[in-house]
Amino acid sequence: STKTQYLMIQGTGSHVGKSVLVAALCRIFANQGLRVAPFKAQNMALNSFVTADGGEVGRSTALQAKAARAELNVEMNPVLLKPKSEKEAQLILNGKAYADVTAFEQFHLNKALRTLKWDAIRNALFSLSQDYDLIVIEGAGSPAEVNLRAFDVVNMEVARHTGAPVLLVTDIDRGGSLAAIVGTLALLPEEERAQVQGFIFNKFRGDKRLFDPAIEFLTAKTGCATLGVIPFDHTLQLMEEDALHWETHTNGDPEIDIAIIA
């Protein structure tokens, strides 16, 4: 069999559309006859999805596996964090509850915990590489969080381990997307910057011709091509992962008012 190929989608921040893009790419490549699997090394999500053999993974991974026409398994999301409070989460390792951990333990105290996670991630990637032609990898948040870089197991650490070309996605609907791209690259070390092979602007509204000068500027500024400008799609009704959904998708004139007591 040919060697497994990798492609990675990272974002300039949370909620830029990484999950949806990975799902779309999984379906596009599956339609070309490739055996495709999604992969997210570590996810933080309150609501999980249960695999056929009873393991837990993030819901976005389940959606991506469906898009890839692949059987969902825990290797596709070996580390899952389920928030229990502002500062504590349940750690799900290889689909099974492992321990409750605080954010501080995860990042500053527990080197053994990072080793444990990284072993699970590496083994999961090796396992998937035996069965799939292409693995489409999703990052988390932003790769440019300099305060957390030493503890990264989900963004550039995975890109470097797999050699995956990275496509950097930004949400142009929110504004500031050019600064987000340039700023993200500026904060990456040189060897990590070299893995970024292209940009994708997501959730674009209006006339793309007005944006063409910005793309030219970006190419000149960074030496990296913009590979896609994806229109905003109002019909997408996909499961949301986190609290951002409630803040950003509100109906200004509701017919009914529902209060949820936290």
N, C-alpha and C positions, 0 to 999 in steps of 0.2 A: 504494500500500500504506500501511497505517497505520504510525505511528512505532513503532519497537521499544521495548518496555517492559523494565524491569530490576527485579530483586528480589535482595537480597543477604542471605546468611546469614553472620553472624560469630559467634564464640564467646567465652566468658569464659576459654577456655584450650584446650589441645590435647586431643583425644580426647573432646570433649563430644558428638560426633555430627553435626558439620557435613556431612560427606561423605554420610552416609546420608540426612539431611534434604534435601539438595540433590537427590539421586537420587529421593527420594520425590516432591518437588515437581515435578521434571521429568516424572515419569510421570503425576502428577495433571493437570498442565496439558496434557500431550500427549493424555491421554484426553479433554480438552475440545475437542480439535481444533486447538490452537495448535501452531505450529512453534516448538519449544523447543530451546535449546542450553544446556548447562552451561558455566561459565567459571571457571577459577582462574588468576589472573594469574601467580602463582609458587607452585610446589609443591616441597617437599623430600621426596623419596622414593627409596629405594634401588632399588626394582623399578619399572621403567617398562613401558609397554604400547606396542606398535608400531602405528602407523596403516597404512592400506592402501597409502599411498605411501612408507612407510619412515621416517616421523618418530617421535620418542619423546615420549610424554606420561605423566603420572602415572597409575597404575592406577585411582585413584578417579575421575578424569575419564573414563576408558574406561567404567567402570561407569555413570556418570551419563549418558553419551551413549547407552548402550544403553537406560537407563530412559526417556530422552527420545525414543527411536526416531529418533535423529539419526545421521548418518554422522560417525564420529569424525575430527576433524582437529586439526592442531597449533595452530590459532588458539584452541582451547578451553583450552589450557594452554601459553602462549607461552614461559614461563620455567620450567625444571625444574632443580633442583639435586640431584645424586646424590652423597651423602656418600662420601668416599674415606678419611677419617680423622676424628678428633675436630674438627679445625680446617680441613679442606680439602674442597672439593666440586668435582665436574665440573659446569660450567654448560652446560646444553642450551638453546639459543636457537632458537625456531621449529622445534623438533624435531630440530635438529642439534647435535652437540657443538661447543662454541665455545672453551672454555678451562677450565683448572683455576684455581679462585680460593679464597683463604682467607677465613674469616669476617671477619677484620679488614679485608681489602681490600674486601670487599663493603660494609662499613658505614662505615669511617672514612677510607680512603685514596682510594678510587676514585670520584669524582663522575661520571667518564665512564661507568663501569659502570652506575650508576643510570640515567643518560640513555639508554644503550643498551637496558636492560631496559624502561624506560618507553616508549620508541618502539615496541618490539615489542608491548607490552601495548596501547597505544593503537591501533596498526594492526590488531591481532587483533580488538579490540572493534569497530572500524569495519567490518572484513570480515564479522564475524558479524552485525552489524546489517543488512547487505544481504539476508540470507537467512532471518532468524528474527524471529518476532513477540515472543518473550520470551527474555531471557537470565537464567538463574538463576546468580548469582555466589556462589562460596564464598570466604570469607576464609581466613586461616591463623593458628593460634595465637590470640593475643589482640590486639585493637587498642589495648590500654592499656599496651604495653611502652614506657614513656616514654624509655628509653635508646636505643631503636631507631626512634623515631617519625620522625626527620628522614630516614630511609632507607626508609620504608615505600613499597612498590609493590603491596601485596596487600590491604590492609584499607581504611582510610578514604580513602586516596588514590583507590582505584578507585570507592568509593561516591560521592565528591565529583565525580569525572570523569563518571560515568554519571548522577548524580542518583538513584541507587537507594535506595529505602527499605531500612533495615537491620533485620533481625530478629536479636536477640541470644539465642543459645542457651547454656544451661548444663546441666551434668550433675548432677542432684539425687541420684543414687545415691551420689556421693562425699561428700556433705555439704558445707556451706559455700556452697551455691548462691545463697542470698539475698545474702550478703556479696559473692560474686563479681559478681553483677549490679550491686549498688549501688556497689561499689568500681570496677568497670569504668567505669560512667557518671561517677563522681567524677573519674576520671583523664583523661577525654576533654575536650578544649577544647569550649567552648559550642556552636560551630557544628557540630562533629562529633556532639555529644550530640543535637542536634536531628534528625539523620538516623536515629537509632534510633527505630523506630516501634512496636516491640513485643518482648515476651520469650517465649521458649519454654523450658519445663523438660522436659528429656529424661531417659529411663531412670527413670521414676517407678515405685515399687513401693508397694503397700498401698492404703489407702482415701483417695481424693482429698479427701473431705470434711474430713479432718484438715489438709489443706493450704490450704483456702479462706481461713482468716484471714491466712495469709502472703501470699496473692495480694492481698487487700484492703489489707494494710499496704504492699505494694510499689507498688500503684497510687497510694496516698495519698502515699507517700514520693517517687516519681519522676514522677508524672503520666503514666505510660506503661502501657499495658494488657498483661496477660499473654494471649497469643493461643493458647497451647496447652500442655497438660501431656500428654506422650507416654509411654505405659506402656513399661516395660522389656520387650524382646522377646528371649527366650532362643533363639529359633529362627534369629535372624539369624546367618548364617555368612558374613560378607563378608571380602574380602581386607583385611588390616590394612596400614597404611602404615609404621608405625614401631615402635621398640623397646618402647613402652608395652604393646603386646599381650602380650609375654612376661612382663611383670611382673604383669599384672592378670588374666590368664585362665589360672589354674593349677588342675589337678585335685589336690585334697588327698590323695587315696588312689589313686595310679596303679597299674595292674597291671604296667606295664613302665617302666623308667627309661632314658631316652635321653639321653646326654651329647653335646653338640655342641662340638667344640673350635674356639674362635674363631680 
